[in-house]
Amino acid sequence: MQRYDMFIDGASHPPATENWFPTDNPYLGTPWAEIAEGGPQDIDTAVRAAHRALRTGPWADLTASARGALLHRLGDTVTAHARALAETEVRDNGKLFTEMYGQVSYLAQWFHYYGGLADKIEGTVPPIDKKGYFAYTRKEPVGVVAVITPWNSPLLLLAWKVAPALAAGCTVVVKPSEFTSASTLELARLFHEAGLPPGVFNVVTGFGAGAGAALVEHPLVRKVSFTGSDATGRRINQAAARDFKRVSLELGGKSPNIVFADADLEAAANGAVSGIFAATGQTCIAGSRLLVQDSVHDEVVDRLLSLAGTARMGDPMDEDTQVGPITTPAQYAKVLDYIRIAREEGAELALGGKAAARPECGDGWFVEPTVFTGVRNSMRIAQEEVFGPVLAVIPFHDEEEAVALANDSRYGLGAGVWTRDIGRAFRMAERVHSGTLWVNTYRAVSYLAPFGGVKDSGIGRENGIGAITAYLEDKSVWINTGAPTGNPFVLR
C-alpha cells in the first residue's frame, strides 16, 4: 500500500507522531493508501518554514514579474501532469474522472491569471493635505496563509486560494481534508519541480483536532482561507478572531434552482439533473432545491424523472459513468439518514430513496439518485445541506413567491433561474440573495468571476481581480521633504 509523507520546506516530511492513517477508495470501499497523521509539532515546523521563506531567501528576493513567471511555469507543470492528478483524485474521493480531469486541466488558468496579476499590484500617491510631505502607499503580502480544503474538489479549490496568495507574495501551509489528501501531496511535488523555493508551499496532513486547529491558531499565520461546512467555518472564524487573523470562508449552500413556466423546459430539466446529480450532489453549489412554477410542475417533474432514472452509476474512472459513489462512509450514512427524515416529514418519494444495489456499484458507497416532490420549504430536506444526490422539488405560483422561497434559507451561495424573460432574469438577479446567480445555466465558474456566499454561506470572495486583495496589506509611507509647514499631527 502506498504511503504518503507530508511536504514541508521543499522536502518529504514524515510525521512527528510517527502515525499514518488509511485513505479509502469510495468505489471499492477499501483503503488504497496511508496518509501521515500530522499534529501541532508538524504544523509548527511548516508554519516556521513558510515564515522564513516569506522574510528571507529566494522567494522574498523575487521581483513581482519573476514571481509571475514562476506561477506561469507552475501552471504549465500542473497541466503536463493533469491526467495522473485526476486519477489520484478519483481514487481518493470517488468523483467522476471526466469531472476531475476537467477540473485539473483547468487549474493552469488560475496560475496563469494570477501570475499575470503579480506585477500589476500597484500602490498610490495620495494628494496629501500637508505641505512639505510626500506620501505613497505600498501593497505588501499579508504573511503566512493557512489554506484548509475540503474533500469534494481538493485541487480546484486549492488553486482558487493558493494562486492569488502566491501572486501576492505570501507563503502557504495547506491542510487538506483527511479523506482526500493524496492529490494535494502529489501536487506539492510538482510545485517543487516547477521551481517554487522551499518553504513557500507546504502540506501538513491529518485531522481537524490535531493539525487543523493548530494551524488556525498558530501565531505566525496571518490569514486563514477555508472551504467546508458552516459549522467548521464558525469554529475557524472564532479561533482566528482571537489573533485578529483575516479569514475567507466559503461554506455550505442550499441553492434554489428556479424554473419559470416560460423557460425552455427541456434545458431546465437537464440543468436540474446536472445541478444535483452530476457531482453526486457533493458540491457546495448543488441545486438541491428545485423551485418549479405550478403550471409546469408536473411536466418538469416527468422530464426530470425520465432523465434521472436512466443515470448510469458505477466505476467513476469509466467515462460513461454519470453518478459516482459518496466519498466517505460517514457522509453515505448522513445522506441515507436525510432520506429517512424527508419521508418521515411527509415528502413524497418520486425516485430512488435507497442505497444502490446495482452490480456495477460493487462494494462502494452509492446512493440512488433521489427525488422528493410535495416538499414544503420548511422541511429539513429543504433547509439543511444534505451533500448528496437528493433533490427537493417545491412548487411556487408566481415571481413573488419564487423570490420568497429562494431567500427563505440561512444559506446564500448560488441560485439558478430558468426563463426566456430577460426582464425577469434581471429582476431575479437583483432580488435573490446569493453570491452567484446563473440564468439558463448552472454550476458555471471561472477564474475571472468572483465566487463566494452571503449569510451562512461565508465571508469573502475567491476568483477575479479582487481576490488578490484578500492577500495584501496597504502600507502608508510618509517622507518629510525638508520644508514641512503646519501641524502634521492633526489627523482628523
Secondary structure, DSSP 8 states (H G I E B T S, - for coil): -EEE-EEETTEEE--TT--EEEEEETTTTEEEEEEE-B-HHHHHHHHHHHHHHHHSSHHHH--HHHHHHHHHHHHHHHHHTHHHHHHHHHHHH---HHHHHHHHHHHHHHHHHHHHHGGG--------SSTTEEEEEEEEE--EEEEE--SSSHHHHHHHHHHHHHHTT-EEEEE--TTS-HHHHHHHHHHHHTT--TTSEEE--B-IIIIIHHHHH-TTEEEEEEES-HHHHHHHHHHHHTTT-EEEEE-----EEEE-TTS-HHHHHHHHHHHHTTTTT-STT---EEEEEGGGHHHHHHHHHHHHTT--BS-TTSTT--B---SSHHHHHHHHHHHHHHHHTT-EEEE--SB---GGGTTS--B--EEEES--TTSHHHHS---SSEEEEEEESSHHHHHHHHHSSS--SEEEEE-S-HHHHHHHHHHS--SEEEES--S---TTS-B--SGGGEES-BSSGGGGGGGEEEEEEEEE-S---S-TT---
